[in-house]
Amino acid sequence: MQVVTEIEAMRAISREVHHRGESVALVPTMGAFHAGHLALMRRARELATVTVVSLFVNPLQFGPGEDWARYPRRLESDRAAAEAAGVDYLFVPSESAMYPHGEVVARVVVGRMAEVLCGRSRPTHFNGVATVVAKLFHIVEPDWAVFGQKDGQQVAIIRRMVEDLNFPVRIAVVPTVREPTGLALSSRNEYLTEAERRKAAALYQALSAGQARFAGGERHPQVLVEAVRAVLAEAGIQPEYVELVQAWDLGAAPDPLAPGAYLLAVAAWVGTARLIDNVILTVPEPSAS
Ligand code: AMP
């Protein structure tokens, strides 16, 4: 595995790969690798001949007072983990390479999909994500880019950005990797104490309760949301939001739910960690018989 820090070198490598008639899959990350990241790397290896993992703790997607300075950074162990996972190139640009002017003037503005769910409390977050992902797409020119369903709003926004702005890249999404308790793996879980980590498992238990009501035939969004809220309340967690929205465009879910895919999503603070999780609920089309 080669570590690449220069933008021009990364682009030259990708162009050389394409010149050979081979393909590139990109996994954008902020590092502190866990089994979720490794699942994305495995998927990337299945999709293309060459796997590029980018590692960049993007300041543009953190708001003032958020955890940018505190975010875990451990390049050496990440490098070893990526190498063991069979990654070909680890792209680790510096902040001055990515934002040479400091100030960013031209950026991707996402609009209404960035204003719901996490966007309510993190109003600049998804513009920062979309901007850095667009830059990475221009630098790496991947055939495939791989994202985790754990960040469901991010997935929907990136898919839409790719369509709206005609990026020549295909998006692959990997299911959320969880601890045995159900807690979704996250670099931010490192902020949790042992007791908080046990408490945080309630996020997925709550989503599972909503999922169970849905599986039992419940089709009223508000009832499903309340089922999630009840489990969170029992665990002493006051969520920032629990919402059920259309999975593809994050628009309001109809009441009752019509055929289609929905994102049942939660965000909550546990200790000093802001955690998110989601499940997808799919209402099948009525059978044509
Ligand atoms: P991050 O380094 O947290 O920005 O995440 C990089 C990528 O890994 C994103 O596409 C995330 O959605 C994905 N990811 C993070 N945690 C998980 C998880 N538990 N399961 C699957 N994918 C994940």
Boltz pocket constraint, residues with backbone or C-beta under 6 A from the ligand:
constraints:
  - pocket:
      binder: B
      contacts: [[A, 28], [A, 29], [A, 30], [A, 31], [A, 35], [A, 36], [A, 37], [A, 39], [A, 40], [A, 146], [A, 147], [A, 148], [A, 149], [A, 150], [A, 151], [A, 174], [A, 175], [A, 176], [A, 177], [A, 178], [A, 184], [A, 185], [A, 186], [A, 187]]
      max_distance: 6.0
